[in-house]
């Protein structure tokens, strides 16, 4: 097991994603390097790359972190109770892109590794990650493309992986208090160590490397599509669901806050503008209604 190899890959992945989408947007990401102060419960460092008020993105954040702590938080041990309170090391890249144009979906991607010292002295590791798409106006072409790239990324590791990770994604990115899917899903895995370190690391890399080909063609297809205030208002309303999920249900957010992580970096996923409305329901037969009926449902896209 080599944590340094994982770290090197993640830093390269962050650089590649930032360079690619900076070029597309026409604006530079601000690179904020940070380090935890001595004496804090969590030690480590990271790089938060953020683009705000760009040509295409209202906010785009892509962060790398590598932290160490003396006690795993509850969000990381709900499936591994034997590691409760164990010292740990965690590193990963996480991103959320919020576009200006309501016809461009919001996208999330995360790849990570966590290692902990078991009571018997052995180091236990596992990987996690995935990506999911949250459209405001649905297009079957975009959904099929996104899921096709996701499937291509994980199928070499087993024919069972895409169906399993797709179902996991559908179940995870679900607003239980709304009884509503967050978006059209994608793939998601956690607590993964199948086949040992090398196989698990390769799977994580394949997911990370698939992000640009999964999202960039959709972005380029939709970013110049004309829109009016109606579409913008609906986008801001639907962004409220994104905020609700991240604050109420997301394990990554909970892990970061529970472990004493860097709040600015943890909450970079929040959209800069958002709205809520009481019991808002779109009229039947409208594109807004189609989002609920045809896209915010669990279905096989490919």
C-alpha positions, -999 to 999 in steps of 0.1 A, spaced: 0 0 0 14 34 -10 -5 65 2 21 86 -17 10 71 -50 -26 79 -42 -16 115 -33 4 120 -64 -25 107 -86 -50 130 -69 -29 161 -72 -24 154 -110 -62 148 -113 -70 181 -97 -45 199 -119 -59 183 -151 -96 191 -142 -88 227 -132 -68 233 -164 -94 218 -186 -124 237 -172 -105 270 -168 -98 269 -205 -134 262 -213 -147 289 -190 -121 315 -200 -114 323 -164 -87 312 -139 -94 292 -108 -81 308 -76 -57 283 -59 -59 285 -21 -33 263 -4 -40 257 32 -25 238 62 -41 230 96 -25 248 125 -7 227 152 -30 218 181 -61 214 160 -79 180 162 -72 174 125 -37 178 109 -29 180 72 -31 202 42 -49 208 10 -55 229 -21 -89 244 -28 -93 257 -64 -123 279 -68 -138 298 -98 -166 323 -91 -186 345 -115 -169 330 -146 -179 329 -182 -198 296 -178 -196 288 -141 -213 307 -114 -192 287 -90 -169 258 -96 -149 243 -68 -123 215 -70 -105 206 -38 -77 183 -27 -72 174 9 -49 151 29 -56 150 66 -47 129 96 -66 126 129 -65 107 161 -101 95 161 -124 85 132 -157 104 133 -190 86 135 -198 92 98 -168 70 88 -175 41 111 -212 34 107 -203 4 85 -171 -4 104 -179 -2 141 -147 -20 150 -127 11 139 -146 35 161 -121 59 176 -92 47 155 -65 70 142 -69 77 105 -55 93 74 -78 105 46 -71 120 12 -92 128 -18 -104 151 -46 -139 165 -45 -156 189 -69 -190 205 -75 -196 228 -106 -226 251 -106 -231 267 -141 -249 300 -149 -270 285 -176 -300 265 -162 -297 241 -192 -263 230 -180 -265 204 -152 -247 208 -119 -222 180 -115 -204 164 -85 -174 141 -85 -154 127 -56 -126 101 -53 -110 93 -20 -90 69 2 -92 64 39 -67 44 60 -72 36 97 -52 17 124 -72 -13 136 -71 -24 173 -48 -53 163 -23 -28 148 -30 -35 112 -37 -7 87 -71 -10 71 -78 9 39 -107 16 17 -116 37 -13 -147 56 -23 -160 78 -50 -182 84 -79 -200 111 -99 -236 122 -103 -254 147 -125 -282 171 -114 -300 187 -143 -326 215 -140 -339 207 -175 -336 171 -185 -323 158 -218 -322 120 -224 -292 125 -247 -272 139 -218 -284 113 -193 -275 84 -217 -240 99 -224 -232 105 -187 -242 69 -177 -224 54 -207 -191 69 -196 -197 59 -160 -204 23 -171 -172 23 -193 -151 34 -164 -161 6 -140 -170 -24 -162 -134 -35 -167 -134 -43 -129 -164 -66 -132 -197 -68 -151 -215 -63 -118 -199 -30 -109 -220 -6 -130 -254 -20 -119 -242 -21 -83 -227 14 -82 -256 29 -102 -281 15 -77 -259 27 -48 -258 62 -63 -296 62 -68 -301 52 -32 -275 75 -18 -284 107 -36 -320 106 -24 -336 133 -3 -355 111 22 -373 140 37 -387 150 2 -390 114 -11 -372 127 -42 -340 119 -62 -314 147 -63 -307 141 -100 -303 114 -126 -276 97 -106 -244 81 -120 -221 58 -100 -212 58 -63 -191 34 -42 -178 35 -6 -159 12 18 -143 -5 -13 -113 -27 -9 -121 -56 -33 -91 -73 -49 -66 -56 -26 -50 -22 -28 -38 -23 -64 -72 -32 -78 -91 -8 -56 -68 21 -64 -71 14 -102 -108 15 -99 -107 48 -81 -84 62 -109 -107 50 -136 -136 68 -120 -115 100 -116 -102 98 -152 -138 94 -165 -151 127 -152 -139 150 -180 -153 128 -209 -185 123 -189 -193 160 -182 -174 182 -208 -195 172 -239 -227 180 -220 -214 213 -208 -203 223 -243 -236 212 -258 -258 233 -234 -237 263 -223 -248 286 -251 -285 277 -250 -306 308 -246 -327 310 -214 -350 335 -197 -359 345 -161 -384 316 -158 -356 290 -163 -333 309 -140 -359 310 -112 -365 273 -115 -328 266 -114 -324 286 -82 -354 268 -67 -340 234 -76 -306 243 -62 -323 244 -28 -326 207 -30 -289 205 -36 -282 225 -4 -307 204 16 -290 171 6 -255 183 13 -262 196 47 -287 170 59 -276 137 43 -241 139 27 -216 117 46 -186 137 31 -199 169 45 -206 153 79 -171 136 79 -154 169 72 -173 189 99 -173 161 125 -135 156 121 -126 193 124 -120 199 87 -117 232 70 -151 247 67 -145 269 37 -133 239 17 -160 216 29 -188 240 20 -174 250 -14 -201 228 -29 -228 253 -19 -243 273 -48 -237 311 -46 -274 318 -52 -304 297 -43 -341 301 -34 -369 282 -17 -407 284 -22 -435 270 -3 -451 239 -19 -441 250 -54 -454 226 -81 -449 230 -119 -478 230 -143 -484 197 -160 -469 194 -195 -441 219 -189 -404 212 -191 -402 218 -153 -429 191 -148 -410 167 -171 -379 170 -149 -399 154 -120 -417 128 -141 -390 117 -165 -357 125 -149 -359 126 -111 -368 89 -112 -347 57 -108 -344 42 -143 -320 24 -166 -306 50 -189 -285 26 -210 
